[in-house]
Amino acid sequence: MRNFILGESKELGIKVRAADGEDFTITGATYEYKDKSGNLFETGEATVEDKMVYTELTPTAVGFDQIVTFKVTLKSVDVAKNPETVKANVIVNVLKK
């Protein structure tokens, strides 16, 4: 969970690792930012750096348990495996100053 003050900008992201220990590359990543009722605030392409996926987030609404969902497509270094898409949620709380 990450805490923000309304209007504050921070990088928000995840580190991706393989459960089976196999090496992979990240071929694409997107994010959705919404409140707990499902109202969408923002969506877009996430930045990828090696095994890290992130976005710069500037919340515009106060509220607890807002959600940023990262959708990441992975390609195994072993060409015999098909690409895989995984999702990860990060909870965001936005407070007034």
Biotite code that builds the C-alpha atoms (Angstrom):
import biotite.structure as struc

atoms = struc.array([
    struc.Atom([0.000, 0.000, 0.000], chain_id="A", res_id=1, res_name="MET", atom_name="CA", element="C"),
    struc.Atom([1.203, 3.489, -0.824], chain_id="A", res_id=2, res_name="ARG", atom_name="CA", element="C"),
    struc.Atom([0.006, 6.734, 0.721], chain_id="A", res_id=3, res_name="ASN", atom_name="CA", element="C"),
    struc.Atom([-0.268, 9.949, -1.282], chain_id="A", res_id=4, res_name="PHE", atom_name="CA", element="C"),
    struc.Atom([-1.255, 13.502, -0.449], chain_id="A", res_id=5, res_name="ILE", atom_name="CA", element="C"),
    struc.Atom([-3.748, 14.877, -2.975], chain_id="A", res_id=6, res_name="LEU", atom_name="CA", element="C"),
    struc.Atom([-1.843, 16.406, -5.913], chain_id="A", res_id=7, res_name="GLY", atom_name="CA", element="C"),
    struc.Atom([1.466, 14.730, -5.019], chain_id="A", res_id=8, res_name="GLU", atom_name="CA", element="C"),
    struc.Atom([3.331, 12.850, -7.783], chain_id="A", res_id=9, res_name="SER", atom_name="CA", element="C"),
    struc.Atom([5.290, 9.649, -7.104], chain_id="A", res_id=10, res_name="LYS", atom_name="CA", element="C"),
    struc.Atom([6.566, 6.689, -9.042], chain_id="A", res_id=11, res_name="GLU", atom_name="CA", element="C"),
    struc.Atom([4.469, 3.629, -8.295], chain_id="A", res_id=12, res_name="LEU", atom_name="CA", element="C"),
    struc.Atom([5.393, 0.192, -9.540], chain_id="A", res_id=13, res_name="GLY", atom_name="CA", element="C"),
    struc.Atom([6.181, -3.456, -9.102], chain_id="A", res_id=14, res_name="ILE", atom_name="CA", element="C"),
    struc.Atom([9.164, -5.769, -9.508], chain_id="A", res_id=15, res_name="LYS", atom_name="CA", element="C"),
    struc.Atom([8.369, -8.865, -11.567], chain_id="A", res_id=16, res_name="VAL", atom_name="CA", element="C"),
    struc.Atom([9.976, -12.231, -10.909], chain_id="A", res_id=17, res_name="ARG", atom_name="CA", element="C"),
    struc.Atom([9.272, -15.703, -12.220], chain_id="A", res_id=18, res_name="ALA", atom_name="CA", element="C"),
    struc.Atom([7.799, -18.211, -9.767], chain_id="A", res_id=19, res_name="ALA", atom_name="CA", element="C"),
    struc.Atom([9.620, -21.020, -11.593], chain_id="A", res_id=20, res_name="ASP", atom_name="CA", element="C"),
    struc.Atom([12.969, -19.206, -11.595], chain_id="A", res_id=21, res_name="GLY", atom_name="CA", element="C"),
    struc.Atom([13.179, -19.103, -15.414], chain_id="A", res_id=22, res_name="GLU", atom_name="CA", element="C"),
    struc.Atom([14.567, -15.983, -17.078], chain_id="A", res_id=23, res_name="ASP", atom_name="CA", element="C"),
    struc.Atom([12.155, -13.763, -19.030], chain_id="A", res_id=24, res_name="PHE", atom_name="CA", element="C"),
    struc.Atom([11.814, -10.391, -20.689], chain_id="A", res_id=25, res_name="THR", atom_name="CA", element="C"),
    struc.Atom([8.917, -7.983, -20.282], chain_id="A", res_id=26, res_name="ILE", atom_name="CA", element="C"),
    struc.Atom([7.457, -7.268, -23.710], chain_id="A", res_id=27, res_name="THR", atom_name="CA", element="C"),
    struc.Atom([4.747, -4.826, -22.647], chain_id="A", res_id=28, res_name="GLY", atom_name="CA", element="C"),
    struc.Atom([3.010, -3.307, -19.636], chain_id="A", res_id=29, res_name="ALA", atom_name="CA", element="C"),
    struc.Atom([-0.083, -1.191, -19.015], chain_id="A", res_id=30, res_name="THR", atom_name="CA", element="C"),
    struc.Atom([-1.820, 0.169, -15.932], chain_id="A", res_id=31, res_name="TYR", atom_name="CA", element="C"),
    struc.Atom([-5.318, 1.128, -14.809], chain_id="A", res_id=32, res_name="GLU", atom_name="CA", element="C"),
    struc.Atom([-5.960, 3.443, -11.887], chain_id="A", res_id=33, res_name="TYR", atom_name="CA", element="C"),
    struc.Atom([-9.446, 3.309, -10.358], chain_id="A", res_id=34, res_name="LYS", atom_name="CA", element="C"),
    struc.Atom([-11.321, 3.734, -7.099], chain_id="A", res_id=35, res_name="ASP", atom_name="CA", element="C"),
    struc.Atom([-12.735, 0.825, -5.098], chain_id="A", res_id=36, res_name="LYS", atom_name="CA", element="C"),
    struc.Atom([-16.119, 1.246, -6.833], chain_id="A", res_id=37, res_name="SER", atom_name="CA", element="C"),
    struc.Atom([-14.470, 0.636, -10.209], chain_id="A", res_id=38, res_name="GLY", atom_name="CA", element="C"),
    struc.Atom([-14.576, 4.223, -11.508], chain_id="A", res_id=39, res_name="ASN", atom_name="CA", element="C"),
    struc.Atom([-11.587, 4.591, -13.836], chain_id="A", res_id=40, res_name="LEU", atom_name="CA", element="C"),
    struc.Atom([-9.334, 7.619, -13.219], chain_id="A", res_id=41, res_name="PHE", atom_name="CA", element="C"),
    struc.Atom([-6.486, 6.882, -15.599], chain_id="A", res_id=42, res_name="GLU", atom_name="CA", element="C"),
    struc.Atom([-5.036, 4.229, -17.892], chain_id="A", res_id=43, res_name="THR", atom_name="CA", element="C"),
    struc.Atom([-1.927, 4.010, -20.037], chain_id="A", res_id=44, res_name="GLY", atom_name="CA", element="C"),
    struc.Atom([1.364, 2.392, -20.900], chain_id="A", res_id=45, res_name="GLU", atom_name="CA", element="C"),
    struc.Atom([3.638, 1.639, -17.955], chain_id="A", res_id=46, res_name="ALA", atom_name="CA", element="C"),
    struc.Atom([7.390, 2.194, -18.059], chain_id="A", res_id=47, res_name="THR", atom_name="CA", element="C"),
    struc.Atom([9.529, -0.965, -18.186], chain_id="A", res_id=48, res_name="VAL", atom_name="CA", element="C"),
    struc.Atom([13.123, -1.088, -16.944], chain_id="A", res_id=49, res_name="GLU", atom_name="CA", element="C"),
    struc.Atom([14.552, -4.630, -16.861], chain_id="A", res_id=50, res_name="ASP", atom_name="CA", element="C"),
    struc.Atom([12.273, -6.455, -14.352], chain_id="A", res_id=51, res_name="LYS", atom_name="CA", element="C"),
    struc.Atom([10.620, -3.269, -12.994], chain_id="A", res_id=52, res_name="MET", atom_name="CA", element="C"),
    struc.Atom([7.279, -1.853, -14.198], chain_id="A", res_id=53, res_name="VAL", atom_name="CA", element="C"),
    struc.Atom([6.086, 1.550, -13.005], chain_id="A", res_id=54, res_name="TYR", atom_name="CA", element="C"),
    struc.Atom([4.194, 4.727, -13.723], chain_id="A", res_id=55, res_name="THR", atom_name="CA", element="C"),
    struc.Atom([4.255, 8.245, -12.322], chain_id="A", res_id=56, res_name="GLU", atom_name="CA", element="C"),
    struc.Atom([0.982, 8.674, -10.481], chain_id="A", res_id=57, res_name="LEU", atom_name="CA", element="C"),
    struc.Atom([-0.639, 11.976, -9.490], chain_id="A", res_id=58, res_name="THR", atom_name="CA", element="C"),
    struc.Atom([-3.972, 11.210, -7.787], chain_id="A", res_id=59, res_name="PRO", atom_name="CA", element="C"),
    struc.Atom([-6.758, 13.744, -8.308], chain_id="A", res_id=60, res_name="THR", atom_name="CA", element="C"),
    struc.Atom([-9.346, 12.334, -5.870], chain_id="A", res_id=61, res_name="ALA", atom_name="CA", element="C"),
    struc.Atom([-9.211, 11.704, -2.129], chain_id="A", res_id=62, res_name="VAL", atom_name="CA", element="C"),
    struc.Atom([-10.024, 8.178, -1.010], chain_id="A", res_id=63, res_name="GLY", atom_name="CA", element="C"),
    struc.Atom([-8.856, 4.965, 0.567], chain_id="A", res_id=64, res_name="PHE", atom_name="CA", element="C"),
    struc.Atom([-8.227, 1.645, -1.155], chain_id="A", res_id=65, res_name="ASP", atom_name="CA", element="C"),
    struc.Atom([-7.863, 3.036, -4.656], chain_id="A", res_id=66, res_name="GLN", atom_name="CA", element="C"),
    struc.Atom([-6.254, 0.447, -6.950], chain_id="A", res_id=67, res_name="ILE", atom_name="CA", element="C"),
    struc.Atom([-3.539, 0.566, -9.600], chain_id="A", res_id=68, res_name="VAL", atom_name="CA", element="C"),
    struc.Atom([-3.545, -2.647, -11.654], chain_id="A", res_id=69, res_name="THR", atom_name="CA", element="C"),
    struc.Atom([-0.456, -3.430, -13.694], chain_id="A", res_id=70, res_name="PHE", atom_name="CA", element="C"),
    struc.Atom([-0.937, -5.843, -16.610], chain_id="A", res_id=71, res_name="LYS", atom_name="CA", element="C"),
    struc.Atom([2.417, -7.226, -17.738], chain_id="A", res_id=72, res_name="VAL", atom_name="CA", element="C"),
    struc.Atom([3.241, -9.465, -20.723], chain_id="A", res_id=73, res_name="THR", atom_name="CA", element="C"),
    struc.Atom([6.252, -11.723, -20.242], chain_id="A", res_id=74, res_name="LEU", atom_name="CA", element="C"),
    struc.Atom([8.206, -13.743, -22.797], chain_id="A", res_id=75, res_name="LYS", atom_name="CA", element="C"),
    struc.Atom([10.358, -16.594, -21.568], chain_id="A", res_id=76, res_name="SER", atom_name="CA", element="C"),
    struc.Atom([13.947, -16.663, -22.784], chain_id="A", res_id=77, res_name="VAL", atom_name="CA", element="C"),
    struc.Atom([13.121, -20.294, -23.704], chain_id="A", res_id=78, res_name="ASP", atom_name="CA", element="C"),
    struc.Atom([11.427, -19.781, -27.104], chain_id="A", res_id=79, res_name="VAL", atom_name="CA", element="C"),
    struc.Atom([9.387, -22.987, -26.670], chain_id="A", res_id=80, res_name="ALA", atom_name="CA", element="C"),
    struc.Atom([7.084, -21.244, -24.161], chain_id="A", res_id=81, res_name="LYS", atom_name="CA", element="C"),
    struc.Atom([4.250, -18.924, -25.143], chain_id="A", res_id=82, res_name="ASN", atom_name="CA", element="C"),
    struc.Atom([4.093, -15.348, -23.812], chain_id="A", res_id=83, res_name="PRO", atom_name="CA", element="C"),
    struc.Atom([2.216, -14.967, -20.532], chain_id="A", res_id=84, res_name="GLU", atom_name="CA", element="C"),
    struc.Atom([0.216, -12.040, -19.181], chain_id="A", res_id=85, res_name="THR", atom_name="CA", element="C"),
    struc.Atom([0.054, -11.413, -15.424], chain_id="A", res_id=86, res_name="VAL", atom_name="CA", element="C"),
    struc.Atom([-1.697, -8.792, -13.306], chain_id="A", res_id=87, res_name="LYS", atom_name="CA", element="C"),
    struc.Atom([-0.688, -7.184, -10.014], chain_id="A", res_id=88, res_name="ALA", atom_name="CA", element="C"),
    struc.Atom([-2.588, -4.695, -7.858], chain_id="A", res_id=89, res_name="ASN", atom_name="CA", element="C"),
    struc.Atom([-1.138, -1.907, -5.727], chain_id="A", res_id=90, res_name="VAL", atom_name="CA", element="C"),
    struc.Atom([-3.451, -0.272, -3.178], chain_id="A", res_id=91, res_name="ILE", atom_name="CA", element="C"),
    struc.Atom([-3.265, 3.537, -2.940], chain_id="A", res_id=92, res_name="VAL", atom_name="CA", element="C"),
    struc.Atom([-4.645, 5.775, -0.189], chain_id="A", res_id=93, res_name="ASN", atom_name="CA", element="C"),
    struc.Atom([-5.008, 9.482, -1.027], chain_id="A", res_id=94, res_name="VAL", atom_name="CA", element="C"),
    struc.Atom([-5.300, 11.990, 1.804], chain_id="A", res_id=95, res_name="LEU", atom_name="CA", element="C"),
    struc.Atom([-5.934, 15.729, 1.939], chain_id="A", res_id=96, res_name="LYS", atom_name="CA", element="C"),
    struc.Atom([-3.013, 17.883, 3.061], chain_id="A", res_id=97, res_name="LYS", atom_name="CA", element="C"),
])
